[in-house]
Amino acid sequence: MVTFRLKGIGRADYDAMCERIAPAIAAVPGLVAKVWLADESTNTYGGVYTWRDRVALEDFLKGDLFRALATHPNLVEMKSRVFSVLDAPSAITAFARPVAA
């Protein structure tokens, strides 16, 4: 999971930037999925990434794309945390349908 705050950029510009970089993120080898997060009330944004395996995660963290995001002047106070997956309950909920708002 990666979180950060926006600096010097508004939400509309950030959303447009995300749409531009989403294809590059989607093409990262070993990435299964990324959920993009936004909490405008606290100026906290980020993503939850699901990886094929730990090697794919580590390759991403060492790569140019992550380095570019981590040093982007509009994305500040970036934090990255790695979690293990609980296989049994995740297998049950992995394809759960979203609840309608």
Phi and psi restraints in degrees (range 20) as a CNS / XPLOR table:
assign (resid 1 and name C) (resid 2 and name N)
       (resid 2 and name CA) (resid 2 and name C) 1.0 -123.5 20.0 2
assign (resid 2 and name N) (resid 2 and name CA)
       (resid 2 and name C) (resid 3 and name N) 1.0 133.8 20.0 2
assign (resid 2 and name C) (resid 3 and name N)
       (resid 3 and name CA) (resid 3 and name C) 1.0 -131.9 20.0 2
assign (resid 3 and name N) (resid 3 and name CA)
       (resid 3 and name C) (resid 4 and name N) 1.0 155.4 20.0 2
assign (resid 3 and name C) (resid 4 and name N)
       (resid 4 and name CA) (resid 4 and name C) 1.0 -163.6 20.0 2
assign (resid 4 and name N) (resid 4 and name CA)
       (resid 4 and name C) (resid 5 and name N) 1.0 174.2 20.0 2
assign (resid 4 and name C) (resid 5 and name N)
       (resid 5 and name CA) (resid 5 and name C) 1.0 -116.5 20.0 2
assign (resid 5 and name N) (resid 5 and name CA)
       (resid 5 and name C) (resid 6 and name N) 1.0 154.9 20.0 2
assign (resid 5 and name C) (resid 6 and name N)
       (resid 6 and name CA) (resid 6 and name C) 1.0 -89.9 20.0 2
assign (resid 6 and name N) (resid 6 and name CA)
       (resid 6 and name C) (resid 7 and name N) 1.0 143.5 20.0 2
assign (resid 6 and name C) (resid 7 and name N)
       (resid 7 and name CA) (resid 7 and name C) 1.0 -138.3 20.0 2
assign (resid 7 and name N) (resid 7 and name CA)
       (resid 7 and name C) (resid 8 and name N) 1.0 123.3 20.0 2
assign (resid 7 and name C) (resid 8 and name N)
       (resid 8 and name CA) (resid 8 and name C) 1.0 72.7 20.0 2
assign (resid 8 and name N) (resid 8 and name CA)
       (resid 8 and name C) (resid 9 and name N) 1.0 19.9 20.0 2
assign (resid 8 and name C) (resid 9 and name N)
       (resid 9 and name CA) (resid 9 and name C) 1.0 -147.7 20.0 2
assign (resid 9 and name N) (resid 9 and name CA)
       (resid 9 and name C) (resid 10 and name N) 1.0 139.1 20.0 2
assign (resid 9 and name C) (resid 10 and name N)
       (resid 10 and name CA) (resid 10 and name C) 1.0 -89.2 20.0 2
assign (resid 10 and name N) (resid 10 and name CA)
       (resid 10 and name C) (resid 11 and name N) 1.0 170.3 20.0 2
assign (resid 10 and name C) (resid 11 and name N)
       (resid 11 and name CA) (resid 11 and name C) 1.0 -61.0 20.0 2
assign (resid 11 and name N) (resid 11 and name CA)
       (resid 11 and name C) (resid 12 and name N) 1.0 -42.7 20.0 2
assign (resid 11 and name C) (resid 12 and name N)
       (resid 12 and name CA) (resid 12 and name C) 1.0 -62.5 20.0 2
assign (resid 12 and name N) (resid 12 and name CA)
       (resid 12 and name C) (resid 13 and name N) 1.0 -43.2 20.0 2
assign (resid 12 and name C) (resid 13 and name N)
       (resid 13 and name CA) (resid 13 and name C) 1.0 -66.6 20.0 2
assign (resid 13 and name N) (resid 13 and name CA)
       (resid 13 and name C) (resid 14 and name N) 1.0 -37.6 20.0 2
assign (resid 13 and name C) (resid 14 and name N)
       (resid 14 and name CA) (resid 14 and name C) 1.0 -63.9 20.0 2
assign (resid 14 and name N) (resid 14 and name CA)
       (resid 14 and name C) (resid 15 and name N) 1.0 -46.3 20.0 2
assign (resid 14 and name C) (resid 15 and name N)
       (resid 15 and name CA) (resid 15 and name C) 1.0 -57.8 20.0 2
assign (resid 15 and name N) (resid 15 and name CA)
       (resid 15 and name C) (resid 16 and name N) 1.0 -42.7 20.0 2
assign (resid 15 and name C) (resid 16 and name N)
       (resid 16 and name CA) (resid 16 and name C) 1.0 -64.2 20.0 2
assign (resid 16 and name N) (resid 16 and name CA)
       (resid 16 and name C) (resid 17 and name N) 1.0 -40.5 20.0 2
assign (resid 16 and name C) (resid 17 and name N)
       (resid 17 and name CA) (resid 17 and name C) 1.0 -62.5 20.0 2
assign (resid 17 and name N) (resid 17 and name CA)
       (resid 17 and name C) (resid 18 and name N) 1.0 -42.8 20.0 2
assign (resid 17 and name C) (resid 18 and name N)
       (resid 18 and name CA) (resid 18 and name C) 1.0 -60.7 20.0 2
assign (resid 18 and name N) (resid 18 and name CA)
       (resid 18 and name C) (resid 19 and name N) 1.0 -42.8 20.0 2
assign (resid 18 and name C) (resid 19 and name N)
       (resid 19 and name CA) (resid 19 and name C) 1.0 -64.2 20.0 2
assign (resid 19 and name N) (resid 19 and name CA)
       (resid 19 and name C) (resid 20 and name N) 1.0 -34.2 20.0 2
assign (resid 19 and name C) (resid 20 and name N)
       (resid 20 and name CA) (resid 20 and name C) 1.0 -69.6 20.0 2
assign (resid 20 and name N) (resid 20 and name CA)
       (resid 20 and name C) (resid 21 and name N) 1.0 -38.6 20.0 2
assign (resid 20 and name C) (resid 21 and name N)
       (resid 21 and name CA) (resid 21 and name C) 1.0 -91.0 20.0 2
assign (resid 21 and name N) (resid 21 and name CA)
       (resid 21 and name C) (resid 22 and name N) 1.0 -11.6 20.0 2
assign (resid 21 and name C) (resid 22 and name N)
       (resid 22 and name CA) (resid 22 and name C) 1.0 -55.4 20.0 2
assign (resid 22 and name N) (resid 22 and name CA)
       (resid 22 and name C) (resid 23 and name N) 1.0 -42.1 20.0 2
assign (resid 22 and name C) (resid 23 and name N)
       (resid 23 and name CA) (resid 23 and name C) 1.0 -61.5 20.0 2
assign (resid 23 and name N) (resid 23 and name CA)
       (resid 23 and name C) (resid 24 and name N) 1.0 -36.9 20.0 2
assign (resid 23 and name C) (resid 24 and name N)
       (resid 24 and name CA) (resid 24 and name C) 1.0 -67.7 20.0 2
assign (resid 24 and name N) (resid 24 and name CA)
       (resid 24 and name C) (resid 25 and name N) 1.0 -39.4 20.0 2
assign (resid 24 and name C) (resid 25 and name N)
       (resid 25 and name CA) (resid 25 and name C) 1.0 -63.9 20.0 2
assign (resid 25 and name N) (resid 25 and name CA)
       (resid 25 and name C) (resid 26 and name N) 1.0 -46.5 20.0 2
assign (resid 25 and name C) (resid 26 and name N)
       (resid 26 and name CA) (resid 26 and name C) 1.0 -60.4 20.0 2
assign (resid 26 and name N) (resid 26 and name CA)
       (resid 26 and name C) (resid 27 and name N) 1.0 -27.5 20.0 2
assign (resid 26 and name C) (resid 27 and name N)
       (resid 27 and name CA) (resid 27 and name C) 1.0 -85.8 20.0 2
assign (resid 27 and name N) (resid 27 and name CA)
       (resid 27 and name C) (resid 28 and name N) 1.0 -1.7 20.0 2
assign (resid 27 and name C) (resid 28 and name N)
       (resid 28 and name CA) (resid 28 and name C) 1.0 -65.4 20.0 2
assign (resid 28 and name N) (resid 28 and name CA)
       (resid 28 and name C) (resid 29 and name N) 1.0 125.4 20.0 2
assign (resid 28 and name C) (resid 29 and name N)
       (resid 29 and name CA) (resid 29 and name C) 1.0 -58.9 20.0 2
assign (resid 29 and name N) (resid 29 and name CA)
       (resid 29 and name C) (resid 30 and name N) 1.0 132.7 20.0 2
assign (resid 29 and name C) (resid 30 and name N)
       (resid 30 and name CA) (resid 30 and name C) 1.0 87.9 20.0 2
assign (resid 30 and name N) (resid 30 and name CA)
       (resid 30 and name C) (resid 31 and name N) 1.0 -6.8 20.0 2
assign (resid 30 and name C) (resid 31 and name N)
       (resid 31 and name CA) (resid 31 and name C) 1.0 -79.1 20.0 2
assign (resid 31 and name N) (resid 31 and name CA)
       (resid 31 and name C) (resid 32 and name N) 1.0 124.1 20.0 2
assign (resid 31 and name C) (resid 32 and name N)
       (resid 32 and name CA) (resid 32 and name C) 1.0 -87.4 20.0 2
assign (resid 32 and name N) (resid 32 and name CA)
       (resid 32 and name C) (resid 33 and name N) 1.0 -44.4 20.0 2
assign (resid 32 and name C) (resid 33 and name N)
       (resid 33 and name CA) (resid 33 and name C) 1.0 -164.0 20.0 2
assign (resid 33 and name N) (resid 33 and name CA)
       (resid 33 and name C) (resid 34 and name N) 1.0 154.8 20.0 2
assign (resid 33 and name C) (resid 34 and name N)
       (resid 34 and name CA) (resid 34 and name C) 1.0 -134.1 20.0 2
assign (resid 34 and name N) (resid 34 and name CA)
       (resid 34 and name C) (resid 35 and name N) 1.0 131.1 20.0 2
assign (resid 34 and name C) (resid 35 and name N)
       (resid 35 and name CA) (resid 35 and name C) 1.0 -105.8 20.0 2
assign (resid 35 and name N) (resid 35 and name CA)
       (resid 35 and name C) (resid 36 and name N) 1.0 123.2 20.0 2
assign (resid 35 and name C) (resid 36 and name N)
       (resid 36 and name CA) (resid 36 and name C) 1.0 -86.2 20.0 2
assign (resid 36 and name N) (resid 36 and name CA)
       (resid 36 and name C) (resid 37 and name N) 1.0 132.2 20.0 2
assign (resid 36 and name C) (resid 37 and name N)
       (resid 37 and name CA) (resid 37 and name C) 1.0 -114.2 20.0 2
assign (resid 37 and name N) (resid 37 and name CA)
       (resid 37 and name C) (resid 38 and name N) 1.0 147.9 20.0 2
assign (resid 37 and name C) (resid 38 and name N)
       (resid 38 and name CA) (resid 38 and name C) 1.0 -151.5 20.0 2
assign (resid 38 and name N) (resid 38 and name CA)
       (resid 38 and name C) (resid 39 and name N) 1.0 129.6 20.0 2
assign (resid 38 and name C) (resid 39 and name N)
       (resid 39 and name CA) (resid 39 and name C) 1.0 -130.8 20.0 2
assign (resid 39 and name N) (resid 39 and name CA)
       (resid 39 and name C) (resid 40 and name N) 1.0 87.4 20.0 2
assign (resid 39 and name C) (resid 40 and name N)
       (resid 40 and name CA) (resid 40 and name C) 1.0 -60.6 20.0 2
assign (resid 40 and name N) (resid 40 and name CA)
       (resid 40 and name C) (resid 41 and name N) 1.0 -31.2 20.0 2
assign (resid 40 and name C) (resid 41 and name N)
       (resid 41 and name CA) (resid 41 and name C) 1.0 -64.8 20.0 2
assign (resid 41 and name N) (resid 41 and name CA)
       (resid 41 and name C) (resid 42 and name N) 1.0 -26.7 20.0 2
assign (resid 41 and name C) (resid 42 and name N)
       (resid 42 and name CA) (resid 42 and name C) 1.0 -113.8 20.0 2
assign (resid 42 and name N) (resid 42 and name CA)
       (resid 42 and name C) (resid 43 and name N) 1.0 5.8 20.0 2
assign (resid 42 and name C) (resid 43 and name N)
       (resid 43 and name CA) (resid 43 and name C) 1.0 55.2 20.0 2
assign (resid 43 and name N) (resid 43 and name CA)
       (resid 43 and name C) (resid 44 and name N) 1.0 41.8 20.0 2
assign (resid 43 and name C) (resid 44 and name N)
       (resid 44 and name CA) (resid 44 and name C) 1.0 -116.4 20.0 2
assign (resid 44 and name N) (resid 44 and name CA)
       (resid 44 and name C) (resid 45 and name N) 1.0 128.6 20.0 2
assign (resid 44 and name C) (resid 45 and name N)
       (resid 45 and name CA) (resid 45 and name C) 1.0 -135.0 20.0 2
assign (resid 45 and name N) (resid 45 and name CA)
       (resid 45 and name C) (resid 46 and name N) 1.0 170.6 20.0 2
assign (resid 45 and name C) (resid 46 and name N)
       (resid 46 and name CA) (resid 46 and name C) 1.0 158.8 20.0 2
assign (resid 46 and name N) (resid 46 and name CA)
       (resid 46 and name C) (resid 47 and name N) 1.0 -153.0 20.0 2
assign (resid 46 and name C) (resid 47 and name N)
       (resid 47 and name CA) (resid 47 and name C) 1.0 -161.1 20.0 2
assign (resid 47 and name N) (resid 47 and name CA)
       (resid 47 and name C) (resid 48 and name N) 1.0 154.1 20.0 2
assign (resid 47 and name C) (resid 48 and name N)
       (resid 48 and name CA) (resid 48 and name C) 1.0 -110.4 20.0 2
assign (resid 48 and name N) (resid 48 and name CA)
       (resid 48 and name C) (resid 49 and name N) 1.0 120.9 20.0 2
assign (resid 48 and name C) (resid 49 and name N)
       (resid 49 and name CA) (resid 49 and name C) 1.0 -106.3 20.0 2
assign (resid 49 and name N) (resid 49 and name CA)
       (resid 49 and name C) (resid 50 and name N) 1.0 141.1 20.0 2
assign (resid 49 and name C) (resid 50 and name N)
       (resid 50 and name CA) (resid 50 and name C) 1.0 -117.7 20.0 2
assign (resid 50 and name N) (resid 50 and name CA)
       (resid 50 and name C) (resid 51 and name N) 1.0 127.3 20.0 2
assign (resid 50 and name C) (resid 51 and name N)
       (resid 51 and name CA) (resid 51 and name C) 1.0 -112.7 20.0 2
assign (resid 51 and name N) (resid 51 and name CA)
       (resid 51 and name C) (resid 52 and name N) 1.0 150.7 20.0 2
assign (resid 51 and name C) (resid 52 and name N)
       (resid 52 and name CA) (resid 52 and name C) 1.0 -59.2 20.0 2
assign (resid 52 and name N) (resid 52 and name CA)
       (resid 52 and name C) (resid 53 and name N) 1.0 -42.2 20.0 2
assign (resid 52 and name C) (resid 53 and name N)
       (resid 53 and name CA) (resid 53 and name C) 1.0 -161.8 20.0 2
assign (resid 53 and name N) (resid 53 and name CA)
       (resid 53 and name C) (resid 54 and name N) 1.0 174.2 20.0 2
assign (resid 53 and name C) (resid 54 and name N)
       (resid 54 and name CA) (resid 54 and name C) 1.0 -65.3 20.0 2
assign (resid 54 and name N) (resid 54 and name CA)
       (resid 54 and name C) (resid 55 and name N) 1.0 -32.9 20.0 2
assign (resid 54 and name C) (resid 55 and name N)
       (resid 55 and name CA) (resid 55 and name C) 1.0 -61.6 20.0 2
assign (resid 55 and name N) (resid 55 and name CA)
       (resid 55 and name C) (resid 56 and name N) 1.0 -43.2 20.0 2
assign (resid 55 and name C) (resid 56 and name N)
       (resid 56 and name CA) (resid 56 and name C) 1.0 -62.5 20.0 2
assign (resid 56 and name N) (resid 56 and name CA)
       (resid 56 and name C) (resid 57 and name N) 1.0 -41.9 20.0 2
assign (resid 56 and name C) (resid 57 and name N)
       (resid 57 and name CA) (resid 57 and name C) 1.0 -59.6 20.0 2
assign (resid 57 and name N) (resid 57 and name CA)
       (resid 57 and name C) (resid 58 and name N) 1.0 -50.1 20.0 2
assign (resid 57 and name C) (resid 58 and name N)
       (resid 58 and name CA) (resid 58 and name C) 1.0 -64.3 20.0 2
assign (resid 58 and name N) (resid 58 and name CA)
       (resid 58 and name C) (resid 59 and name N) 1.0 -37.5 20.0 2
assign (resid 58 and name C) (resid 59 and name N)
       (resid 59 and name CA) (resid 59 and name C) 1.0 -62.3 20.0 2
assign (resid 59 and name N) (resid 59 and name CA)
       (resid 59 and name C) (resid 60 and name N) 1.0 -42.6 20.0 2
assign (resid 59 and name C) (resid 60 and name N)
       (resid 60 and name CA) (resid 60 and name C) 1.0 -61.8 20.0 2
assign (resid 60 and name N) (resid 60 and name CA)
       (resid 60 and name C) (resid 61 and name N) 1.0 -46.0 20.0 2
assign (resid 60 and name C) (resid 61 and name N)
       (resid 61 and name CA) (resid 61 and name C) 1.0 -63.2 20.0 2
assign (resid 61 and name N) (resid 61 and name CA)
       (resid 61 and name C) (resid 62 and name N) 1.0 -25.9 20.0 2
assign (resid 61 and name C) (resid 62 and name N)
       (resid 62 and name CA) (resid 62 and name C) 1.0 -92.0 20.0 2
assign (resid 62 and name N) (resid 62 and name CA)
       (resid 62 and name C) (resid 63 and name N) 1.0 -6.3 20.0 2
assign (resid 62 and name C) (resid 63 and name N)
       (resid 63 and name CA) (resid 63 and name C) 1.0 -88.4 20.0 2
assign (resid 63 and name N) (resid 63 and name CA)
       (resid 63 and name C) (resid 64 and name N) 1.0 170.6 20.0 2
assign (resid 63 and name C) (resid 64 and name N)
       (resid 64 and name CA) (resid 64 and name C) 1.0 -65.2 20.0 2
assign (resid 64 and name N) (resid 64 and name CA)
       (resid 64 and name C) (resid 65 and name N) 1.0 -36.8 20.0 2
assign (resid 64 and name C) (resid 65 and name N)
       (resid 65 and name CA) (resid 65 and name C) 1.0 -65.0 20.0 2
assign (resid 65 and name N) (resid 65 and name CA)
       (resid 65 and name C) (resid 66 and name N) 1.0 -47.3 20.0 2
assign (resid 65 and name C) (resid 66 and name N)
       (resid 66 and name CA) (resid 66 and name C) 1.0 -64.0 20.0 2
assign (resid 66 and name N) (resid 66 and name CA)
       (resid 66 and name C) (resid 67 and name N) 1.0 -40.7 20.0 2
assign (resid 66 and name C) (resid 67 and name N)
       (resid 67 and name CA) (resid 67 and name C) 1.0 -60.7 20.0 2
assign (resid 67 and name N) (resid 67 and name CA)
       (resid 67 and name C) (resid 68 and name N) 1.0 -41.1 20.0 2
assign (resid 67 and name C) (resid 68 and name N)
       (resid 68 and name CA) (resid 68 and name C) 1.0 -64.5 20.0 2
assign (resid 68 and name N) (resid 68 and name CA)
       (resid 68 and name C) (resid 69 and name N) 1.0 -41.4 20.0 2
assign (resid 68 and name C) (resid 69 and name N)
       (resid 69 and name CA) (resid 69 and name C) 1.0 -68.3 20.0 2
assign (resid 69 and name N) (resid 69 and name CA)
       (resid 69 and name C) (resid 70 and name N) 1.0 -42.4 20.0 2
assign (resid 69 and name C) (resid 70 and name N)
       (resid 70 and name CA) (resid 70 and name C) 1.0 -66.1 20.0 2
assign (resid 70 and name N) (resid 70 and name CA)
       (resid 70 and name C) (resid 71 and name N) 1.0 -24.0 20.0 2
assign (resid 70 and name C) (resid 71 and name N)
       (resid 71 and name CA) (resid 71 and name C) 1.0 -108.3 20.0 2
assign (resid 71 and name N) (resid 71 and name CA)
       (resid 71 and name C) (resid 72 and name N) 1.0 7.4 20.0 2
assign (resid 71 and name C) (resid 72 and name N)
       (resid 72 and name CA) (resid 72 and name C) 1.0 -63.6 20.0 2
assign (resid 72 and name N) (resid 72 and name CA)
       (resid 72 and name C) (resid 73 and name N) 1.0 129.8 20.0 2
assign (resid 72 and name C) (resid 73 and name N)
       (resid 73 and name CA) (resid 73 and name C) 1.0 -65.2 20.0 2
assign (resid 73 and name N) (resid 73 and name CA)
       (resid 73 and name C) (resid 74 and name N) 1.0 -20.1 20.0 2
assign (resid 73 and name C) (resid 74 and name N)
       (resid 74 and name CA) (resid 74 and name C) 1.0 -93.2 20.0 2
assign (resid 74 and name N) (resid 74 and name CA)
       (resid 74 and name C) (resid 75 and name N) 1.0 -4.8 20.0 2
assign (resid 74 and name C) (resid 75 and name N)
       (resid 75 and name CA) (resid 75 and name C) 1.0 -115.6 20.0 2
assign (resid 75 and name N) (resid 75 and name CA)
       (resid 75 and name C) (resid 76 and name N) 1.0 105.5 20.0 2
assign (resid 75 and name C) (resid 76 and name N)
       (resid 76 and name CA) (resid 76 and name C) 1.0 -118.3 20.0 2
assign (resid 76 and name N) (resid 76 and name CA)
       (resid 76 and name C) (resid 77 and name N) 1.0 165.4 20.0 2
assign (resid 76 and name C) (resid 77 and name N)
       (resid 77 and name CA) (resid 77 and name C) 1.0 54.5 20.0 2
assign (resid 77 and name N) (resid 77 and name CA)
       (resid 77 and name C) (resid 78 and name N) 1.0 41.4 20.0 2
assign (resid 77 and name C) (resid 78 and name N)
       (resid 78 and name CA) (resid 78 and name C) 1.0 -70.9 20.0 2
assign (resid 78 and name N) (resid 78 and name CA)
       (resid 78 and name C) (resid 79 and name N) 1.0 134.6 20.0 2
assign (resid 78 and name C) (resid 79 and name N)
       (resid 79 and name CA) (resid 79 and name C) 1.0 -130.2 20.0 2
assign (resid 79 and name N) (resid 79 and name CA)
       (resid 79 and name C) (resid 80 and name N) 1.0 141.3 20.0 2
assign (resid 79 and name C) (resid 80 and name N)
       (resid 80 and name CA) (resid 80 and name C) 1.0 -129.2 20.0 2
assign (resid 80 and name N) (resid 80 and name CA)
       (resid 80 and name C) (resid 81 and name N) 1.0 130.7 20.0 2
assign (resid 80 and name C) (resid 81 and name N)
       (resid 81 and name CA) (resid 81 and name C) 1.0 -128.2 20.0 2
assign (resid 81 and name N) (resid 81 and name CA)
       (resid 81 and name C) (resid 82 and name N) 1.0 141.5 20.0 2
assign (resid 81 and name C) (resid 82 and name N)
       (resid 82 and name CA) (resid 82 and name C) 1.0 -109.7 20.0 2
assign (resid 82 and name N) (resid 82 and name CA)
       (resid 82 and name C) (resid 83 and name N) 1.0 129.3 20.0 2
assign (resid 82 and name C) (resid 83 and name N)
       (resid 83 and name CA) (resid 83 and name C) 1.0 -117.4 20.0 2
assign (resid 83 and name N) (resid 83 and name CA)
       (resid 83 and name C) (resid 84 and name N) 1.0 149.0 20.0 2
assign (resid 83 and name C) (resid 84 and name N)
       (resid 84 and name CA) (resid 84 and name C) 1.0 -82.6 20.0 2
assign (resid 84 and name N) (resid 84 and name CA)
       (resid 84 and name C) (resid 85 and name N) 1.0 158.8 20.0 2
assign (resid 84 and name C) (resid 85 and name N)
       (resid 85 and name CA) (resid 85 and name C) 1.0 -101.2 20.0 2
assign (resid 85 and name N) (resid 85 and name CA)
       (resid 85 and name C) (resid 86 and name N) 1.0 134.7 20.0 2
assign (resid 85 and name C) (resid 86 and name N)
       (resid 86 and name CA) (resid 86 and name C) 1.0 -85.7 20.0 2
assign (resid 86 and name N) (resid 86 and name CA)
       (resid 86 and name C) (resid 87 and name N) 1.0 103.7 20.0 2
assign (resid 86 and name C) (resid 87 and name N)
       (resid 87 and name CA) (resid 87 and name C) 1.0 -61.2 20.0 2
assign (resid 87 and name N) (resid 87 and name CA)
       (resid 87 and name C) (resid 88 and name N) 1.0 -48.1 20.0 2
assign (resid 87 and name C) (resid 88 and name N)
       (resid 88 and name CA) (resid 88 and name C) 1.0 -62.4 20.0 2
assign (resid 88 and name N) (resid 88 and name CA)
       (resid 88 and name C) (resid 89 and name N) 1.0 -55.6 20.0 2
assign (resid 88 and name C) (resid 89 and name N)
       (resid 89 and name CA) (resid 89 and name C) 1.0 -69.0 20.0 2
assign (resid 89 and name N) (resid 89 and name CA)
       (resid 89 and name C) (resid 90 and name N) 1.0 -30.3 20.0 2
assign (resid 89 and name C) (resid 90 and name N)
       (resid 90 and name CA) (resid 90 and name C) 1.0 -65.2 20.0 2
assign (resid 90 and name N) (resid 90 and name CA)
       (resid 90 and name C) (resid 91 and name N) 1.0 -34.9 20.0 2
assign (resid 90 and name C) (resid 91 and name N)
       (resid 91 and name CA) (resid 91 and name C) 1.0 -63.2 20.0 2
assign (resid 91 and name N) (resid 91 and name CA)
       (resid 91 and name C) (resid 92 and name N) 1.0 -31.8 20.0 2
assign (resid 91 and name C) (resid 92 and name N)
       (resid 92 and name CA) (resid 92 and name C) 1.0 -75.4 20.0 2
assign (resid 92 and name N) (resid 92 and name CA)
       (resid 92 and name C) (resid 93 and name N) 1.0 -39.1 20.0 2
assign (resid 92 and name C) (resid 93 and name N)
       (resid 93 and name CA) (resid 93 and name C) 1.0 -100.7 20.0 2
assign (resid 93 and name N) (resid 93 and name CA)
       (resid 93 and name C) (resid 94 and name N) 1.0 -4.2 20.0 2
assign (resid 93 and name C) (resid 94 and name N)
       (resid 94 and name CA) (resid 94 and name C) 1.0 -56.8 20.0 2
assign (resid 94 and name N) (resid 94 and name CA)
       (resid 94 and name C) (resid 95 and name N) 1.0 -33.8 20.0 2
assign (resid 94 and name C) (resid 95 and name N)
       (resid 95 and name CA) (resid 95 and name C) 1.0 -114.3 20.0 2
assign (resid 95 and name N) (resid 95 and name CA)
       (resid 95 and name C) (resid 96 and name N) 1.0 25.8 20.0 2
assign (resid 95 and name C) (resid 96 and name N)
       (resid 96 and name CA) (resid 96 and name C) 1.0 -64.0 20.0 2
assign (resid 96 and name N) (resid 96 and name CA)
       (resid 96 and name C) (resid 97 and name N) 1.0 142.0 20.0 2
assign (resid 96 and name C) (resid 97 and name N)
       (resid 97 and name CA) (resid 97 and name C) 1.0 -77.8 20.0 2
assign (resid 97 and name N) (resid 97 and name CA)
       (resid 97 and name C) (resid 98 and name N) 1.0 140.5 20.0 2
assign (resid 97 and name C) (resid 98 and name N)
       (resid 98 and name CA) (resid 98 and name C) 1.0 -65.2 20.0 2
assign (resid 98 and name N) (resid 98 and name CA)
       (resid 98 and name C) (resid 99 and name N) 1.0 148.9 20.0 2
assign (resid 98 and name C) (resid 99 and name N)
       (resid 99 and name CA) (resid 99 and name C) 1.0 -81.8 20.0 2
assign (resid 99 and name N) (resid 99 and name CA)
       (resid 99 and name C) (resid 100 and name N) 1.0 131.1 20.0 2
assign (resid 99 and name C) (resid 100 and name N)
       (resid 100 and name CA) (resid 100 and name C) 1.0 -65.5 20.0 2
assign (resid 100 and name N) (resid 100 and name CA)
       (resid 100 and name C) (resid 101 and name N) 1.0 139.9 20.0 2
